[in-house]
């Protein structure tokens, strides 16, 4: 209690100009470092959340692709996969690369033939389609990515053509197969999917490719744990009697997840070093304060104050300065993190200037606060501040009352 009282009294007394400046600079440095770290971690958490909830709800968790001949009797194969451990649901698909043609303009697209009755069991793409329900997708109707439609100036109800390579052609230069279709809806997810995806009913594309109603080129699986997708894929794939290529989202999007984790580690280390520098500025300010308060320390010693009391007094002072910077910095960081998506949208209201447009799987800056990140940040800051306060506090205990008061 005495140490806390003395620390408070020393804080209330006026310091010399340069010592006061150093003291405030160290506190402000801690404040800025804590704010930046909380905001940075919130953005990384936001990207990770959007990766799982947004991108991984649309892209395939696992696919089993036929390398040569199509997969027959897909209904029974779907049931086999759904009985495997770790598999939530399965559905058939036909995946081909083709072109969208409208009024002489062309755009490449990844064309997916889907079973409208079961596709929503394996994909959340329906959440990003406002014009119709997937179950209502009719024969020769197509749902396009919003950016494809924008590029070709397509509107709902317009008729256009899908061009698909003719695998049964005898020569390489044979004309592609043409499917005349109608635009029924748009996928508006905000990201690369909008620039490449075209959904068409399974029966429509089976007819175009001369496949039977029970034949598909791919089986798509949704798993219970997306981060165990590869292991589940290999285990469940052994149950299939067909020869298939096994793919998981780790092959297509895994590098993105790894990049997010790497950035988290780098940001945390860099900003903690910034906080460490700011915290150790406390050493400079406290060394000057100890020198300034030598006469007060000497008087306290002559009055019987123990070295532990003197040590605790200055250690508390350093920690309190860091605590003040940490708490204010945390408040700033939390407020900025909560409103960061709105601030980003306001700042980049013109999509042409948006740095995330067409680059990442989102076109806004996501943010997600995790309170354990704030607790860890505060703990690390206070530990560094305590370590930085040890030397000046120890120096204060070495003050010799006889020399200090004798010189006075």
MORAKA-V219264 format. One record per run of one state. SS is the DSSP state (H for helix, E for strand, C for the rest). FROM is the first residue (numbers start at 1). TO is the last residue. If there is no record, write none. Layout:
SS/FROM/TO
SS/FROM/TO
This chain:
C/1/1
H/2/12
C/13/16
H/17/58
C/59/61
E/62/66
C/67/70
E/71/71
C/72/73
H/74/82
C/83/86
E/87/102
C/103/104
E/105/114
C/115/118
H/119/121
C/122/124
H/125/128
E/129/129
C/130/133
H/134/136
C/137/140
E/141/145
H/146/152
C/153/158
E/159/164
C/165/176
E/177/187
C/188/191
H/192/195
C/196/196
E/197/201
H/202/208
C/209/215
E/216/216
C/217/217
E/218/223
C/224/225
H/226/237
C/238/243
E/244/248
H/249/292
C/293/293
H/294/302
C/303/306
H/307/347
C/348/350
H/351/353
C/354/370
H/371/397
C/398/400
H/401/407
C/408/408
